[in-house]
Amino acid sequence: MAVPKRKTSVSRKRMRRSHHKLSSVNIIEDKKSGEYKLSHHVDLKTGFYNGKKILDI
């Protein structure tokens, strides 16, 4: 049976868990309406994406 030979140190344990963090949400402020929205997504209120009218609302 595989058993660790040495105790895992606190430093090594924390280095391993350094990638277990939550990533932040990419929220930007819309230039025209001033509301916050997800970047690279169509603004559902105005229908604009990248300065162009995409949806007719």
CHARMM-style PDB file with segment names, atoms N, HN, CA, C and O in Angstrom:
ATOM      1  N   MET     1       0.842  -1.178   0.000  1.00  0.00      PROA
ATOM      2  CA  MET     1       0.000   0.000   0.000  1.00  0.00      PROA
ATOM      3  C   MET     1       0.888   1.243   0.000  1.00  0.00      PROA
ATOM      4  O   MET     1       1.887   1.294   0.718  1.00  0.00      PROA
ATOM      5  N   ALA     2       0.534   2.223  -0.789  1.00  0.00      PROA
ATOM      6  HN  ALA     2      -0.277   2.181  -1.373  1.00  0.00      PROA
ATOM      7  CA  ALA     2       1.339   3.440  -0.888  1.00  0.00      PROA
ATOM      8  C   ALA     2       1.059   4.342   0.308  1.00  0.00      PROA
ATOM      9  O   ALA     2      -0.077   4.755   0.544  1.00  0.00      PROA
ATOM     10  N   VAL     3       2.110   4.637   1.051  1.00  0.00      PROA
ATOM     11  HN  VAL     3       3.033   4.302   0.859  1.00  0.00      PROA
ATOM     12  CA  VAL     3       1.999   5.489   2.227  1.00  0.00      PROA
ATOM     13  C   VAL     3       3.071   6.564   2.118  1.00  0.00      PROA
ATOM     14  O   VAL     3       4.207   6.250   1.762  1.00  0.00      PROA
ATOM     15  N   PRO     4       2.748   7.830   2.416  1.00  0.00      PROA
ATOM     16  CA  PRO     4       3.765   8.873   2.353  1.00  0.00      PROA
ATOM     17  C   PRO     4       4.878   8.617   3.366  1.00  0.00      PROA
ATOM     18  O   PRO     4       4.626   8.209   4.499  1.00  0.00      PROA
ATOM     19  N   LYS     5       6.107   8.864   2.933  1.00  0.00      PROA
ATOM     20  HN  LYS     5       6.311   9.196   2.012  1.00  0.00      PROA
ATOM     21  CA  LYS     5       7.246   8.639   3.815  1.00  0.00      PROA
ATOM     22  C   LYS     5       7.419   9.786   4.799  1.00  0.00      PROA
ATOM     23  O   LYS     5       7.850   9.578   5.933  1.00  0.00      PROA
ATOM     24  N   ARG     6       7.080  11.007   4.363  1.00  0.00      PROA
ATOM     25  HN  ARG     6       6.730  11.176   3.442  1.00  0.00      PROA
ATOM     26  CA  ARG     6       7.229  12.192   5.204  1.00  0.00      PROA
ATOM     27  C   ARG     6       5.913  12.980   5.255  1.00  0.00      PROA
ATOM     28  O   ARG     6       5.068  12.884   4.365  1.00  0.00      PROA
ATOM     29  N   LYS     7       5.778  13.743   6.307  1.00  0.00      PROA
ATOM     30  HN  LYS     7       6.464  13.821   7.030  1.00  0.00      PROA
ATOM     31  CA  LYS     7       4.609  14.606   6.454  1.00  0.00      PROA
ATOM     32  C   LYS     7       4.698  15.757   5.447  1.00  0.00      PROA
ATOM     33  O   LYS     7       5.765  16.340   5.255  1.00  0.00      PROA
ATOM     34  N   THR     8       3.578  16.074   4.810  1.00  0.00      PROA
ATOM     35  HN  THR     8       2.711  15.600   4.966  1.00  0.00      PROA
ATOM     36  CA  THR     8       3.540  17.206   3.887  1.00  0.00      PROA
ATOM     37  C   THR     8       3.593  18.492   4.696  1.00  0.00      PROA
ATOM     38  O   THR     8       2.769  18.714   5.582  1.00  0.00      PROA
ATOM     39  N   SER     9       4.566  19.335   4.385  1.00  0.00      PROA
ATOM     40  HN  SER     9       5.236  19.155   3.665  1.00  0.00      PROA
ATOM     41  CA  SER     9       4.726  20.575   5.141  1.00  0.00      PROA
ATOM     42  C   SER     9       3.610  21.555   4.800  1.00  0.00      PROA
ATOM     43  O   SER     9       2.946  21.428   3.771  1.00  0.00      PROA
ATOM     44  N   VAL    10       3.418  22.525   5.674  1.00  0.00      PROA
ATOM     45  HN  VAL    10       3.957  22.628   6.510  1.00  0.00      PROA
ATOM     46  CA  VAL    10       2.388  23.545   5.465  1.00  0.00      PROA
ATOM     47  C   VAL    10       2.694  24.345   4.208  1.00  0.00      PROA
ATOM     48  O   VAL    10       1.791  24.678   3.441  1.00  0.00      PROA
ATOM     49  N   SER    11       3.967  24.651   3.999  1.00  0.00      PROA
ATOM     50  HN  SER    11       4.701  24.380   4.622  1.00  0.00      PROA
ATOM     51  CA  SER    11       4.371  25.423   2.819  1.00  0.00      PROA
ATOM     52  C   SER    11       4.046  24.673   1.532  1.00  0.00      PROA
ATOM     53  O   SER    11       3.508  25.256   0.590  1.00  0.00      PROA
ATOM     54  N   ARG    12       4.365  23.403   1.490  1.00  0.00      PROA
ATOM     55  HN  ARG    12       4.802  22.930   2.255  1.00  0.00      PROA
ATOM     56  CA  ARG    12       4.105  22.620   0.283  1.00  0.00      PROA
ATOM     57  C   ARG    12       2.601  22.445   0.050  1.00  0.00      PROA
ATOM     58  O   ARG    12       2.143  22.460  -1.092  1.00  0.00      PROA
ATOM     59  N   LYS    13       1.846  22.283   1.117  1.00  0.00      PROA
ATOM     60  HN  LYS    13       2.218  22.271   2.045  1.00  0.00      PROA
ATOM     61  CA  LYS    13       0.400  22.145   1.005  1.00  0.00      PROA
ATOM     62  C   LYS    13      -0.215  23.431   0.458  1.00  0.00      PROA
ATOM     63  O   LYS    13      -1.106  23.376  -0.389  1.00  0.00      PROA
ATOM     64  N   ARG    14       0.246  24.577   0.927  1.00  0.00      PROA
ATOM     65  HN  ARG    14       0.970  24.622   1.616  1.00  0.00      PROA
ATOM     66  CA  ARG    14      -0.291  25.862   0.466  1.00  0.00      PROA
ATOM     67  C   ARG    14       0.126  26.173  -0.965  1.00  0.00      PROA
ATOM     68  O   ARG    14      -0.634  26.795  -1.708  1.00  0.00      PROA
ATOM     69  N   MET    15       1.322  25.749  -1.361  1.00  0.00      PROA
ATOM     70  HN  MET    15       1.939  25.244  -0.758  1.00  0.00      PROA
ATOM     71  CA  MET    15       1.749  25.936  -2.750  1.00  0.00      PROA
ATOM     72  C   MET    15       0.861  25.132  -3.695  1.00  0.00      PROA
ATOM     73  O   MET    15       0.525  25.597  -4.784  1.00  0.00      PROA
ATOM     74  N   ARG    16       0.485  23.930  -3.277  1.00  0.00      PROA
ATOM     75  HN  ARG    16       0.758  23.553  -2.392  1.00  0.00      PROA
ATOM     76  CA  ARG    16      -0.373  23.081  -4.103  1.00  0.00      PROA
ATOM     77  C   ARG    16      -1.764  23.691  -4.235  1.00  0.00      PROA
ATOM     78  O   ARG    16      -2.390  23.591  -5.290  1.00  0.00      PROA
ATOM     79  N   ARG    17      -2.240  24.312  -3.184  1.00  0.00      PROA
ATOM     80  HN  ARG    17      -1.732  24.393  -2.327  1.00  0.00      PROA
ATOM     81  CA  ARG    17      -3.592  24.867  -3.181  1.00  0.00      PROA
ATOM     82  C   ARG    17      -3.650  26.301  -3.684  1.00  0.00      PROA
ATOM     83  O   ARG    17      -4.708  26.928  -3.619  1.00  0.00      PROA
ATOM     84  N   SER    18      -2.556  26.829  -4.179  1.00  0.00      PROA
ATOM     85  HN  SER    18      -1.698  26.319  -4.232  1.00  0.00      PROA
ATOM     86  CA  SER    18      -2.551  28.220  -4.618  1.00  0.00      PROA
ATOM     87  C   SER    18      -3.399  28.435  -5.871  1.00  0.00      PROA
ATOM     88  O   SER    18      -3.766  29.569  -6.178  1.00  0.00      PROA
ATOM     89  N   HSD    19      -3.717  27.357  -6.601  1.00  0.00      PROA
ATOM     90  HN  HSD    19      -3.419  26.435  -6.352  1.00  0.00      PROA
ATOM     91  CA  HSD    19      -4.517  27.474  -7.822  1.00  0.00      PROA
ATOM     92  C   HSD    19      -5.992  27.201  -7.576  1.00  0.00      PROA
ATOM     93  O   HSD    19      -6.776  27.181  -8.525  1.00  0.00      PROA
ATOM     94  N   HSD    20      -6.386  26.992  -6.337  1.00  0.00      PROA
ATOM     95  HN  HSD    20      -5.749  27.009  -5.566  1.00  0.00      PROA
ATOM     96  CA  HSD    20      -7.773  26.649  -6.026  1.00  0.00      PROA
ATOM     97  C   HSD    20      -8.635  27.874  -5.755  1.00  0.00      PROA
ATOM     98  O   HSD    20      -9.714  27.757  -5.175  1.00  0.00      PROA
ATOM     99  N   LYS    21      -8.169  29.039  -6.167  1.00  0.00      PROA
ATOM    100  HN  LYS    21      -7.292  29.134  -6.639  1.00  0.00      PROA
ATOM    101  CA  LYS    21      -8.920  30.264  -5.883  1.00  0.00      PROA
ATOM    102  C   LYS    21     -10.035  30.472  -6.908  1.00  0.00      PROA
ATOM    103  O   LYS    21     -10.017  29.867  -7.980  1.00  0.00      PROA
ATOM    104  N   LEU    22     -10.982  31.308  -6.583  1.00  0.00      PROA
ATOM    105  HN  LEU    22     -10.996  31.799  -5.712  1.00  0.00      PROA
ATOM    106  CA  LEU    22     -12.059  31.653  -7.493  1.00  0.00      PROA
ATOM    107  C   LEU    22     -11.583  32.747  -8.432  1.00  0.00      PROA
ATOM    108  O   LEU    22     -10.877  33.669  -8.023  1.00  0.00      PROA
ATOM    109  N   SER    23     -11.971  32.638  -9.677  1.00  0.00      PROA
ATOM    110  HN  SER    23     -12.545  31.890 -10.009  1.00  0.00      PROA
ATOM    111  CA  SER    23     -11.599  33.675 -10.640  1.00  0.00      PROA
ATOM    112  C   SER    23     -12.626  34.805 -10.583  1.00  0.00      PROA
ATOM    113  O   SER    23     -13.808  34.568 -10.335  1.00  0.00      PROA
ATOM    114  N   SER    24     -12.170  36.017 -10.813  1.00  0.00      PROA
ATOM    115  HN  SER    24     -11.210  36.210 -11.014  1.00  0.00      PROA
ATOM    116  CA  SER    24     -13.058  37.165 -10.750  1.00  0.00      PROA
ATOM    117  C   SER    24     -13.886  37.269 -12.022  1.00  0.00      PROA
ATOM    118  O   SER    24     -13.442  36.852 -13.091  1.00  0.00      PROA
ATOM    119  N   VAL    25     -15.078  37.819 -11.909  1.00  0.00      PROA
ATOM    120  HN  VAL    25     -15.439  38.158 -11.040  1.00  0.00      PROA
ATOM    121  CA  VAL    25     -15.975  37.986 -13.039  1.00  0.00      PROA
ATOM    122  C   VAL    25     -15.546  39.232 -13.810  1.00  0.00      PROA
ATOM    123  O   VAL    25     -15.243  40.268 -13.218  1.00  0.00      PROA
ATOM    124  N   ASN    26     -15.525  39.118 -15.129  1.00  0.00      PROA
ATOM    125  HN  ASN    26     -15.772  38.277 -15.609  1.00  0.00      PROA
ATOM    126  CA  ASN    26     -15.067  40.213 -15.985  1.00  0.00      PROA
ATOM    127  C   ASN    26     -16.233  41.151 -16.290  1.00  0.00      PROA
ATOM    128  O   ASN    26     -16.924  40.981 -17.295  1.00  0.00      PROA
ATOM    129  N   ILE    27     -16.450  42.136 -15.425  1.00  0.00      PROA
ATOM    130  HN  ILE    27     -15.889  42.274 -14.608  1.00  0.00      PROA
ATOM    131  CA  ILE    27     -17.552  43.087 -15.575  1.00  0.00      PROA
ATOM    132  C   ILE    27     -16.980  44.435 -15.974  1.00  0.00      PROA
ATOM    133  O   ILE    27     -16.013  44.911 -15.378  1.00  0.00      PROA
ATOM    134  N   ILE    28     -17.581  45.048 -16.988  1.00  0.00      PROA
ATOM    135  HN  ILE    28     -18.366  44.661 -17.472  1.00  0.00      PROA
ATOM    136  CA  ILE    28     -17.146  46.369 -17.441  1.00  0.00      PROA
ATOM    137  C   ILE    28     -18.342  47.311 -17.434  1.00  0.00      PROA
ATOM    138  O   ILE    28     -19.493  46.875 -17.395  1.00  0.00      PROA
ATOM    139  N   GLU    29     -18.054  48.606 -17.472  1.00  0.00      PROA
ATOM    140  HN  GLU    29     -17.119  48.960 -17.504  1.00  0.00      PROA
ATOM    141  CA  GLU    29     -19.103  49.610 -17.525  1.00  0.00      PROA
ATOM    142  C   GLU    29     -19.397  49.941 -18.982  1.00  0.00      PROA
ATOM    143  O   GLU    29     -18.479  50.218 -19.754  1.00  0.00      PROA
ATOM    144  N   ASP    30     -20.670  49.915 -19.360  1.00  0.00      PROA
ATOM    145  HN  ASP    30     -21.416  49.690 -18.732  1.00  0.00      PROA
ATOM    146  CA  ASP    30     -21.065  50.222 -20.730  1.00  0.00      PROA
ATOM    147  C   ASP    30     -20.841  51.702 -21.000  1.00  0.00      PROA
ATOM    148  O   ASP    30     -21.167  52.546 -20.165  1.00  0.00      PROA
ATOM    149  N   LYS    31     -20.287  52.017 -22.159  1.00  0.00      PROA
ATOM    150  HN  LYS    31     -20.023  51.331 -22.838  1.00  0.00      PROA
ATOM    151  CA  LYS    31     -19.949  53.402 -22.480  1.00  0.00      PROA
ATOM    152  C   LYS    31     -21.190  54.265 -22.699  1.00  0.00      PROA
ATOM    153  O   LYS    31     -21.220  55.427 -22.295  1.00  0.00      PROA
ATOM    154  N   LYS    32     -22.214  53.696 -23.338  1.00  0.00      PROA
ATOM    155  HN  LYS    32     -22.189  52.751 -23.666  1.00  0.00      PROA
ATOM    156  CA  LYS    32     -23.403  54.496 -23.660  1.00  0.00      PROA
ATOM    157  C   LYS    32     -24.361  54.623 -22.481  1.00  0.00      PROA
ATOM    158  O   LYS    32     -24.764  55.728 -22.119  1.00  0.00      PROA
ATOM    159  N   SER    33     -24.728  53.479 -21.876  1.00  0.00      PROA
ATOM    160  HN  SER    33     -24.401  52.580 -22.170  1.00  0.00      PROA
ATOM    161  CA  SER    33     -25.747  53.528 -20.825  1.00  0.00      PROA
ATOM    162  C   SER    33     -25.148  53.719 -19.434  1.00  0.00      PROA
ATOM    163  O   SER    33     -25.851  54.157 -18.524  1.00  0.00      PROA
ATOM    164  N   GLY    34     -23.865  53.402 -19.249  1.00  0.00      PROA
ATOM    165  HN  GLY    34     -23.293  53.047 -19.988  1.00  0.00      PROA
ATOM    166  CA  GLY    34     -23.240  53.541 -17.948  1.00  0.00      PROA
ATOM    167  C   GLY    34     -23.526  52.390 -16.999  1.00  0.00      PROA
ATOM    168  O   GLY    34     -23.120  52.429 -15.837  1.00  0.00      PROA
ATOM    169  N   GLU    35     -24.222  51.366 -17.480  1.00  0.00      PROA
ATOM    170  HN  GLU    35     -24.551  51.334 -18.423  1.00  0.00      PROA
ATOM    171  CA  GLU    35     -24.524  50.202 -16.646  1.00  0.00      PROA
ATOM    172  C   GLU    35     -23.415  49.166 -16.772  1.00  0.00      PROA
ATOM    173  O   GLU    35     -22.659  49.166 -17.743  1.00  0.00      PROA
ATOM    174  N   TYR    36     -23.325  48.294 -15.790  1.00  0.00      PROA
ATOM    175  HN  TYR    36     -23.939  48.294 -15.001  1.00  0.00      PROA
ATOM    176  CA  TYR    36     -22.317  47.249 -15.794  1.00  0.00      PROA
ATOM    177  C   TYR    36     -22.844  46.030 -16.537  1.00  0.00      PROA
ATOM    178  O   TYR    36     -24.011  45.662 -16.406  1.00  0.00      PROA
ATOM    179  N   LYS    37     -21.958  45.406 -17.324  1.00  0.00      PROA
ATOM    180  HN  LYS    37     -21.010  45.705 -17.430  1.00  0.00      PROA
ATOM    181  CA  LYS    37     -22.327  44.217 -18.077  1.00  0.00      PROA
ATOM    182  C   LYS    37     -21.099  43.338 -18.238  1.00  0.00      PROA
ATOM    183  O   LYS    37     -19.976  43.786 -18.007  1.00  0.00      PROA
ATOM    184  N   LEU    38     -21.309  42.086 -18.635  1.00  0.00      PROA
ATOM    185  HN  LEU    38     -22.221  41.722 -18.822  1.00  0.00      PROA
ATOM    186  CA  LEU    38     -20.203  41.188 -18.906  1.00  0.00      PROA
ATOM    187  C   LEU    38     -19.544  41.589 -20.218  1.00  0.00      PROA
ATOM    188  O   LEU    38     -20.230  41.885 -21.196  1.00  0.00      PROA
ATOM    189  N   SER    39     -18.227  41.599 -20.241  1.00  0.00      PROA
ATOM    190  HN  SER    39     -17.669  41.358 -19.446  1.00  0.00      PROA
ATOM    191  CA  SER    39     -17.544  41.939 -21.478  1.00  0.00      PROA
ATOM    192  C   SER    39     -17.705  40.808 -22.482  1.00  0.00      PROA
ATOM    193  O   SER    39     -17.889  39.655 -22.091  1.00  0.00      PROA
ATOM    194  N   HSD    40     -17.640  41.122 -23.762  1.00  0.00      PROA
ATOM    195  HN  HSD    40     -17.491  42.059 -24.080  1.00  0.00      PROA
ATOM    196  CA  HSD    40     -17.823  40.198 -24.871  1.00  0.00      PROA
ATOM    197  C   HSD    40     -19.227  39.582 -24.880  1.00  0.00      PROA
ATOM    198  O   HSD    40     -19.406  38.458 -25.349  1.00  0.00      PROA
ATOM    199  N   HSD    41     -20.212  40.306 -24.367  1.00  0.00      PROA
ATOM    200  HN  HSD    41     -20.067  41.219 -23.986  1.00  0.00      PROA
ATOM    201  CA  HSD    41     -21.596  39.872 -24.404  1.00  0.00      PROA
ATOM    202  C   HSD    41     -22.455  41.010 -24.939  1.00  0.00      PROA
ATOM    203  O   HSD    41     -22.110  42.180 -24.774  1.00  0.00      PROA
ATOM    204  N   VAL    42     -23.563  40.678 -25.574  1.00  0.00      PROA
ATOM    205  HN  VAL    42     -23.844  39.728 -25.708  1.00  0.00      PROA
ATOM    206  CA  VAL    42     -24.494  41.668 -26.090  1.00  0.00      PROA
ATOM    207  C   VAL    42     -25.234  42.304 -24.926  1.00  0.00      PROA
ATOM    208  O   VAL    42     -25.672  41.609 -24.009  1.00  0.00      PROA
ATOM    209  N   ASP    43     -25.374  43.637 -24.962  1.00  0.00      PROA
ATOM    210  HN  ASP    43     -25.018  44.201 -25.707  1.00  0.00      PROA
ATOM    211  CA  ASP    43     -26.164  44.338 -23.954  1.00  0.00      PROA
ATOM    212  C   ASP    43     -27.628  44.132 -24.295  1.00  0.00      PROA
ATOM    213  O   ASP    43     -28.092  44.613 -25.329  1.00  0.00      PROA
ATOM    214  N   LEU    44     -28.364  43.426 -23.447  1.00  0.00      PROA
ATOM    215  HN  LEU    44     -27.986  43.035 -22.607  1.00  0.00      PROA
ATOM    216  CA  LEU    44     -29.736  43.059 -23.762  1.00  0.00      PROA
ATOM    217  C   LEU    44     -30.705  44.225 -23.685  1.00  0.00      PROA
ATOM    218  O   LEU    44     -31.784  44.161 -24.274  1.00  0.00      PROA
ATOM    219  N   LYS    45     -30.348  45.299 -22.966  1.00  0.00      PROA
ATOM    220  HN  LYS    45     -29.472  45.351 -22.487  1.00  0.00      PROA
ATOM    221  CA  LYS    45     -31.244  46.461 -22.893  1.00  0.00      PROA
ATOM    222  C   LYS    45     -31.202  47.283 -24.173  1.00  0.00      PROA
ATOM    223  O   LYS    45     -32.239  47.713 -24.677  1.00  0.00      PROA
ATOM    224  N   THR    46     -30.003  47.499 -24.696  1.00  0.00      PROA
ATOM    225  HN  THR    46     -29.160  47.149 -24.287  1.00  0.00      PROA
ATOM    226  CA  THR    46     -29.863  48.338 -25.887  1.00  0.00      PROA
ATOM    227  C   THR    46     -29.704  47.533 -27.165  1.00  0.00      PROA
ATOM    228  O   THR    46     -30.034  48.034 -28.240  1.00  0.00      PROA
ATOM    229  N   GLY    47     -29.208  46.295 -27.087  1.00  0.00      PROA
ATOM    230  HN  GLY    47     -28.941  45.887 -26.214  1.00  0.00      PROA
ATOM    231  CA  GLY    47     -29.012  45.475 -28.271  1.00  0.00      PROA
ATOM    232  C   GLY    47     -27.707  45.748 -28.987  1.00  0.00      PROA
ATOM    233  O   GLY    47     -27.525  45.308 -30.122  1.00  0.00      PROA
ATOM    234  N   PHE    48     -26.787  46.471 -28.344  1.00  0.00      PROA
ATOM    235  HN  PHE    48     -26.936  46.829 -27.422  1.00  0.00      PROA
ATOM    236  CA  PHE    48     -25.515  46.806 -28.969  1.00  0.00      PROA
ATOM    237  C   PHE    48     -24.427  45.832 -28.537  1.00  0.00      PROA
ATOM    238  O   PHE    48     -24.430  45.329 -27.413  1.00  0.00      PROA
ATOM    239  N   TYR    49     -23.493  45.575 -29.458  1.00  0.00      PROA
ATOM    240  HN  TYR    49     -23.491  45.983 -30.371  1.00  0.00      PROA
ATOM    241  CA  TYR    49     -22.291  44.803 -29.170  1.00  0.00      PROA
ATOM    242  C   TYR    49     -21.152  45.419 -29.970  1.00  0.00      PROA
ATOM    243  O   TYR    49     -21.232  45.528 -31.193  1.00  0.00      PROA
ATOM    244  N   ASN    50     -20.106  45.815 -29.285  1.00  0.00      PROA
ATOM    245  HN  ASN    50     -20.041  45.726 -28.291  1.00  0.00      PROA
ATOM    246  CA  ASN    50     -18.921  46.401 -29.914  1.00  0.00      PROA
ATOM    247  C   ASN    50     -19.282  47.654 -30.723  1.00  0.00      PROA
ATOM    248  O   ASN    50     -18.703  47.903 -31.780  1.00  0.00      PROA
ATOM    249  N   GLY    51     -20.237  48.433 -30.222  1.00  0.00      PROA
ATOM    250  HN  GLY    51     -20.708  48.231 -29.363  1.00  0.00      PROA
ATOM    251  CA  GLY    51     -20.615  49.679 -30.867  1.00  0.00      PROA
ATOM    252  C   GLY    51     -21.555  49.521 -32.041  1.00  0.00      PROA
ATOM    253  O   GLY    51     -21.844  50.507 -32.719  1.00  0.00      PROA
ATOM    254  N   LYS    52     -22.046  48.319 -32.313  1.00  0.00      PROA
ATOM    255  HN  LYS    52     -21.811  47.518 -31.762  1.00  0.00      PROA
ATOM    256  CA  LYS    52     -22.939  48.068 -33.444  1.00  0.00      PROA
ATOM    257  C   LYS    52     -24.245  47.500 -32.947  1.00  0.00      PROA
ATOM    258  O   LYS    52     -24.269  46.744 -31.976  1.00  0.00      PROA
ATOM    259  N   LYS    53     -25.341  47.859 -33.608  1.00  0.00      PROA
ATOM    260  HN  LYS    53     -25.322  48.473 -34.397  1.00  0.00      PROA
ATOM    261  CA  LYS    53     -26.668  47.367 -33.250  1.00  0.00      PROA
ATOM    262  C   LYS    53     -26.793  45.932 -33.755  1.00  0.00      PROA
ATOM    263  O   LYS    53     -26.702  45.674 -34.956  1.00  0.00      PROA
ATOM    264  N   ILE    54     -27.003  44.992 -32.812  1.00  0.00      PROA
ATOM    265  HN  ILE    54     -27.076  45.202 -31.837  1.00  0.00      PROA
ATOM    266  CA  ILE    54     -27.089  43.579 -33.155  1.00  0.00      PROA
ATOM    267  C   ILE    54     -28.529  43.088 -33.012  1.00  0.00      PROA
ATOM    268  O   ILE    54     -29.028  42.380 -33.887  1.00  0.00      PROA
ATOM    269  N   LEU    55     -29.196  43.451 -31.928  1.00  0.00      PROA
ATOM    270  HN  LEU    55     -28.791  44.026 -31.217  1.00  0.00      PROA
ATOM    271  CA  LEU    55     -30.558  42.997 -31.670  1.00  0.00      PROA
ATOM    272  C   LEU    55     -31.536  44.152 -31.839  1.00  0.00      PROA
ATOM    273  O   LEU    55     -31.244  45.291 -31.474  1.00  0.00      PROA
ATOM    274  N   ASP    56     -32.696  43.841 -32.398  1.00  0.00      PROA
ATOM    275  HN  ASP    56     -32.934  42.916 -32.695  1.00  0.00      PROA
ATOM    276  CA  ASP    56     -33.781  44.839 -32.480  1.00  0.00      PROA
ATOM    277  C   ASP    56     -34.700  44.636 -31.291  1.00  0.00      PROA
ATOM    278  O   ASP    56     -35.408  43.633 -31.198  1.00  0.00      PROA
ATOM    279  N   ILE    57     -34.681  45.603 -30.381  1.00  0.00      PROA
ATOM    280  HN  ILE    57     -34.106  46.418 -30.456  1.00  0.00      PROA
ATOM    281  CA  ILE    57     -35.502  45.492 -29.170  1.00  0.00      PROA
ATOM    282  C   ILE    57     -36.531  46.590 -29.152  1.00  0.00      PROA
ATOM    283  OT1 ILE    57     -37.326  46.676 -28.215  1.00  0.00      PROA
TER     284      ILE     57
END
